[in-house]
């Protein structure tokens, strides 16, 4: 008896392995569905510098007696989606606008569709999509996902007039979940999302009708990322061959300068001389051995003269916005932020941003409270496995910075990159790449030094105040005793001395 073989679609694969995308139980699935749709909404706003206004409503499904089936609605004021793309954007796994070399929250074009797929397989319901790009039409679709074919099924389609020129997207569907257990993570996710996106207004209505509002504190937004070409250090044979197929370049030197990031004529000429292949050769006439030779020679250990990637494809928060987010959420007594210079790992650019907060509403936990973000996404699960926790626990001597057990200190680590090195498809913790680990460590050391100076000053002021209090208490008695001892009647005026000491304390 022979073994049978068959192919399955991407939708079928993730239907069978939905735990890979964070949909492994009703509690986690509820959190993941809200998270994925909110992140899609934020991306749709930020790429066009639209201050996000996001509305999330979770309600009990009326047609079910058991309260484990919910209706989820997420609406935004983003750029909207053209009608020809709406069915595939929400009904075809691994289809979307995220497959470009620029910073976006999503990585696989999977999350929003995976939420809809999960809703479909747990409640046998369809999804309703409403969208407009701000023109004269609003587009409404009711769709399902054909899992075996990985294609959208359009059940209903309707166009109506858009007199108010509304733009944005509304997604609504039913899903199975456990909101009571998911509630702490959902609320914490929305709170931290508001922290790292201080320009966003997020409104959430839970199944019991409770309203949570996370209001923005600024209209200033970070510069949106621009798309770039691949960097030579991140190139492999497959990418190189795809470039050749798509290229119109007639010479290898022109091919290098056209299709690679930050490769000029001089660098391309120097590299091709290093490899030993003529720059005049047509790239489409390269042999397989020559292609492998070129790609292997691009590695940093072979050719170190390629310029590092620039940060135009990234959209960091900035020190100002990160500080605004911390002030809004924690109202700390002291806050310091630092944006590290752009760096790269394996040819992918990244920027690390660090914040530290002390006092105020900062949690007073036994250890250092850590808030982790990647491309402005809060990471709430698997903290112990993350590179940031490793650095904080093992590589920073907090006693050196006067931070002891029980000190109310929180550290924020934000990593933005065209390719964040997540360890899992669920995107919850970041691998300990040496380049990223180094930037996190150096950034934390720098902000911790500023905190240390503040704490030293605070200790000094407290000591001076205690000193003044002691003098105020005992100087009158000393003056009185000294007067008697000297055989005089008039007690000296000690007020100028006390005022002088208080003035010195204020200067400190």
C-alpha positions, 0 to 999 in steps of 0.5 A: 500500500503506497503513501498518498500525498496532497497539497494544502492551502495556507488557510488550511495550514493555519486552520490546523495550526492556529496555535502558531498565530496565538489562537490556541485557546479561548482566552488567548484567542480573544486577546489576539483577535483584538490585538491584531485588528487594533494594530491593523487600524493603527498602521492604516492611520500612521502611514498617512499621518492620520491621528488614530481614532479607534473604536473597539466594541465586544458584546455578547452574541444575541443568538447564543444562550451560552455567553462564550460567543462574542461579537467583535467590532473594530472601527478606525479612521484610517486610509481605507481599502479600495473595493477591489482589494477588500475581499482578499485583504480579509479573506485570503491568508498571506495576502496584504500590503505588509510584504515590503522593506519598511517598518510595519506592525504586522509581519506575515499579513496574517493577523487580521485574517487569522482572527476572522478565520478563527471566528469562522471555524468556532462560530460558523459565521461570516465577517462584515467589512465596511470601508471607504478611501474618502471618495463618494462611495462606502463599500460593504462586504460580507465574506467567508474564507474558503479554507481549502482554496484560500480564497474569499467567498463574497456573500454580499456586496453593497455600495452606498453614497459617502456624503461626509467623505468618511474614510476608514475601515470597520470589521465585525464578526463573531468568535468564541472566547473567554473574556472574563479571563482575557480581560486583564490582558486586553485592558493591559494591552490597550493601556500600553498601546496608548502609552506607546502611541500617545497621539491615538484615541482608543475607545473600548466597550466591554460586554458589560457595557463598561467604557474605557477611554484612552485619550491621546495627549498630542497630535504630533506623530512620528514620520511614517517609514518609507520603503527601501531596497534590500541591503547586501548584508541581508541578501540570499540566493533566492532574493538575488535571483528574484531581483535578476528576474525583475531587473531591467539593468543591462550591466551588473554594476547598474544592477548593484546600484539600482536594486541594493540599498546604499550601494553607489557606483564606487562601492559597486565597482570595488565590490565586483573587483573584489569578487572578480566578475566584470561590472559590464556583464549582463546580470541575466547571463550570470551562471548559478555558480557566479550567483552563489559566489556574489551572494557569499561575497556580500557577507560582512566577513568577506566585504566590509565596505558596504554602508550600513542601512539608514533609518528612512524605512523606520518610524521610531517614536522619538524621545519627546513622544516616548516621554509623553506616553510615560508621563500620561500613563505613569505620571512619574516623579522622574523620567528619562528617555534615549533614542539610540543611533540606527544599527543593523543585524543581518542587513536589517536596520533597527533602532532601540528606544529606551525610557526609565520612570521613577515614582508617581504611579510606577508599580512598586514591584519586587524587581524592575517593571519592564514594558516591552514594545516592538514596532509600537506593539506591546508584548505581554506574554513570555517576558522571561524569554525576552532579550530585554528581561535578560539584559535587565536581570543579568547585565545591569548592576542596579545597585550601582545606580542606587536602585534597590529592591522595592524602588518604584522603577519602570524600564521601557524598551522599544525596538523598531525594525523592518524585521523584528527578530521574534522567536515565534509566529505569535510575536511575543518575545524577541531573540537575543541577537548580539547587536540588539542586546548591545544597544538595549544594554547601552541605552539602559545604562545611559538612562539609569545614569541620569536616574542615579544623578536624580536619586543622589540629588534627592538623597542629598536634599533629604539629608539637608532637610533633616539637618535643618530640622535638627538645627531648628529643634536644638539651636534655640536651646543651645543659644539659651544655654550659651547665653547663660554660660557667658553670663549675658542676658540677651539671647542671640538671634538665630533666625538669619542662620536658619534662613541661610541653611534653608536657602542652601538646601533649596539651592541643592 
